[in-house]
Amino acid sequence: MLALSISLVSCRETTDKAKDAAEQAGEALEETGEDLKEAGEDMMDAAEDAIDNAAEAGEDAMNSAKEAGEDAIEAVKEAGEDVKDATKDAADKVSEKAKEVKEAVKN
């Protein structure tokens, strides 16, 4: 009877230990799942930030290129106006000289 009693106690202790171990394993799996979920969320946040930063950098580059193009167009316009003014001045001088020569020939 004593052996049977000891055997039952030993089986109960083993069952309790197995139950505790299973609970601990379940808790560890749950914590691991939560950690993985959190790591995935952090990774998604980082990816979103990287995409936002890349989009912003692309937009900045496009704006800079647009501004540079506008500056170049303005510079070409100004140069064209300078050439136009210089050509008009030169034509006026030639016309003046032609008049002077004409007057000098007449006299």
C-alpha positions as CSV (number, residue, x, y, z in Angstrom):
1,M,0.0,0.0,0.0
2,L,2.8,2.3,0.8
3,A,4.4,1.8,-2.6
4,L,1.1,2.5,-4.3
5,S,0.7,5.7,-2.2
6,I,4.2,6.9,-3.1
7,S,3.6,6.0,-6.7
8,L,0.4,8.1,-6.8
9,V,2.2,11.1,-5.1
10,S,5.1,10.8,-7.6
11,C,2.6,10.7,-10.5
12,R,0.9,13.8,-9.2
13,E,4.2,15.6,-8.8
14,T,5.2,14.7,-12.3
15,T,1.9,15.8,-13.7
16,D,2.2,19.1,-11.8
17,K,5.7,19.6,-13.1
18,A,4.7,18.8,-16.6
19,K,1.7,21.2,-16.3
20,D,4.0,24.0,-15.0
21,A,6.5,23.4,-17.8
22,A,3.7,23.5,-20.4
23,E,2.5,26.8,-18.9
24,Q,6.0,28.3,-18.9
25,A,6.5,27.2,-22.5
26,G,3.1,28.7,-23.5
27,E,4.1,32.0,-21.8
28,A,7.5,32.0,-23.5
29,L,5.8,31.4,-26.9
30,E,3.3,34.2,-26.2
31,E,6.2,36.6,-25.2
32,T,8.1,35.6,-28.3
33,G,5.1,36.2,-30.5
34,E,4.6,39.7,-28.9
35,D,8.3,40.4,-29.4
36,L,8.1,39.4,-33.1
37,K,5.0,41.5,-33.6
38,E,6.7,44.5,-32.0
39,A,9.8,44.0,-34.1
40,G,7.6,43.7,-37.2
41,E,5.9,47.0,-36.3
42,D,9.2,48.7,-35.7
43,M,10.4,47.5,-39.1
44,M,7.3,48.7,-40.8
45,D,7.7,52.1,-39.1
46,A,11.3,52.3,-40.2
47,A,10.3,51.3,-43.8
48,E,7.6,54.0,-43.9
49,D,10.1,56.6,-42.6
50,A,12.6,55.6,-45.3
51,I,9.9,55.8,-48.0
52,D,8.8,59.2,-46.7
53,N,12.4,60.4,-46.6
54,A,13.1,59.1,-50.1
55,A,10.0,60.8,-51.5
56,E,10.9,64.1,-49.8
57,A,14.5,63.9,-51.2
58,G,13.1,63.2,-54.6
59,E,10.7,66.1,-54.4
60,D,13.6,68.3,-53.2
61,A,15.7,67.2,-56.1
62,M,12.9,67.9,-58.6
63,N,12.4,71.4,-57.1
64,S,16.1,72.1,-57.2
65,A,16.2,71.0,-60.9
66,K,13.1,73.1,-61.7
67,E,14.7,76.1,-60.0
68,A,18.0,75.6,-61.8
69,G,16.1,75.3,-65.1
70,E,14.1,78.5,-64.4
71,D,17.4,80.3,-63.5
72,A,19.0,79.1,-66.7
73,I,16.0,80.3,-68.8
74,E,16.1,83.7,-67.0
75,A,19.8,84.0,-67.7
76,V,19.3,83.2,-71.4
77,K,16.5,85.8,-71.6
78,E,18.8,88.4,-70.0
79,A,21.6,87.5,-72.3
80,G,19.2,87.8,-75.3
81,E,18.1,91.2,-74.1
82,D,21.8,92.3,-73.7
83,V,22.6,91.1,-77.3
84,K,19.5,92.8,-78.6
85,D,20.4,96.1,-76.9
86,A,24.0,95.8,-78.0
87,T,22.9,95.1,-81.6
88,K,20.6,98.1,-81.5
89,D,23.3,100.3,-80.1
90,A,25.7,99.1,-82.8
91,A,23.1,99.7,-85.5
92,D,22.4,103.2,-84.2
93,K,26.2,104.0,-84.2
94,V,26.5,102.7,-87.8
95,S,23.5,104.8,-88.8
96,E,25.0,107.8,-87.2
97,K,28.4,107.3,-88.8
98,A,26.6,106.8,-92.2
99,K,24.8,110.1,-91.7
100,E,28.1,111.8,-90.8
101,V,29.8,110.3,-93.9
102,K,26.9,111.3,-96.1
103,E,27.0,114.9,-94.7
104,A,30.8,115.0,-95.1
105,V,30.5,113.8,-98.7
106,K,27.8,116.5,-99.4
107,N,30.0,119.3,-98.1
